[in-house]
Amino acid sequence: MPWPVQRNLTLIINEMADAASSAIDTIDEPNRKYLRGYLAWLRIEKQYSGLTVENYARDLGHLFELAAETPLT
């Protein structure tokens, strides 16, 4: 039974990454890792739609651009 769950999880993460890739690609690596994890959490655990996750990615991408070198902790 774990195989279908893992396969669905992988498909959801890939789908989310494709939709949000333009917003995520401009972010530095450490922040990109956290952002991908947060977006995956929104999509999987909160069951937000792909478009909602894409909007979150875009808006958070803008936040990271504005913050520049300021740590967002």
N, C-alpha and C positions, 0 to 999 in steps of 0.2 A: 503493500500500500504506500510506502514512502515515495516511490518513484513518481506517481502522478502529482503529488504535492510538490516535490522538488521541481518537476518539470514546469508546473504552473507558476511557481515562484520565479523561476528563471525567465519565463516568458513575460511575466509582469514587470520584472526589473528591466529587461531589455526594452520592452515597450515604453516604460517610463523614461529610460535613458535616451531613447531615440527622440521622444517628444521634447525633452528638456535639454538636449545636448548643446544647442546653441547658447543657452544661458549659462550652462555649467562649464563649457570649454574655456571661458575667459577668466575663471577663478583659479587661484593658486592651488597647488596639489593638496596641502593639508585641509584647507577649507572645502575643497571639492569632495574629498572623502567624506567629511561630515555631512555635507549637503546631499550627496547621493544616498547616504544612510537615512537621513531625515525624509527625503522624498520617497524612498522605498517604504519607510514606516507609514507615511501618509497613504500610500497606494495600497499597501497590504493590510496593515492593522486597522487603519481608519476607513479603508475601502473608499477613498476618494476617487473620483473619475480621473481618467488620464488627462483631460483638459484642465481640471482643477490643479493637478500636480504640475502640469506645464506652467500654469499661471504662478503657482508658488515658486517654481524654479526661476522664472523670469524676474519676479519681484525680489527674491532673495539674491539673484545675480546682481541686480541693481544695488542692493544694499551692500554687498561685498565690494562692488566697484567704488561706491561712495566712501566706504570705510577705509579703503586702500590698505595701509599698513597698521591701522588700529585694530587690535585684537577684539574679536566679538565673543566675549566669554560671559 
